[in-house]
Amino acid sequence: MELNVRKGFDFGINILDIEVPEALRTKVKTGLDYVDGALGGQGLTPSSAILFTGTPGSGKTTMMLAMCDSLAGKGNTVVFNTAEESLFQIKLVAERLKLANGFPVGEESMVPELLEKCEALRLKNPNKPFVLVVDSLQAMNDGKWGPGQTNGKSPERALAMITDWCKATNSIAVVIGQVGKDGKFSGKNTLKHMVDAMVELSVEQDARSELLGCRVLETSKNRFGGAGHKFFLDLKRSGFRTLAKVSA
């Protein structure tokens, strides 16, 4: 799948002569105060790619499933694609969270095929915001070497393809990236520069804090809404609940 993210403008065009599509002017609110708030308060930006990292067991998949369900309930087109866990495991989490709206899911590991299938869904409802959640980047194959064959550059190529697709279609992608037990992101710094926003979910480890053990959601990079917003969250079987917010 070849994508052209350039819009055909002649070099040297006056900036005042460029007309921005209306779809790019309207943020997409998720309906979850902590996700919208972490991104600056207005929600998701069309055409953006977000890298969502977090320590193991912090609740990344749980949060993304809750976000997808909320977005679907607001009339958006949403797809949750898992190459990390089986759809049976994902369904068990959905049952625990008592998700009410439902949304399309997939278990595609090949990025070109995933984007082609997403594009087909998007074109059925071209006037609706389209949000794709990918779980996770490290499990995706960009297709350069064929099925089952990846190397150290595969995550970079996969993320580039997803990012280009967002720019070409004004869609939104949230790509989960794994963090090792040492708390460090499992990927090259190049990946951080490729995306429009980077959000982290961690567990409060400060023994002096009254919020010890709570989840911390924080945006470290955001081209479209400011960074530094931090939410302290309680995680129960039924999902997340905001305990405190620290403004940037």
Secondary structure, DSSP 8 states (H G I E B T S, - for coil): ----------TT--GGG----HHHHS-B--S-HHHHHHTTSS-B-TT-EEEEEE-TTS-HHHHHHHHHHHHHHTT-EEEEEESSS-HHHHHHHHHHHT--S---EE---BHHHHHHHHHHHHHHSTTS-EEEEEE-GGG-B-SSS-TT---TTHHHHHHHHHHHHHHHHT-EEEEEEEB-TTS-BSS-HHHHHHSSEEEEEEE---TT-TTTT-EEEEEEEETTT-S--EEEEEEETTEEEEEEEE--
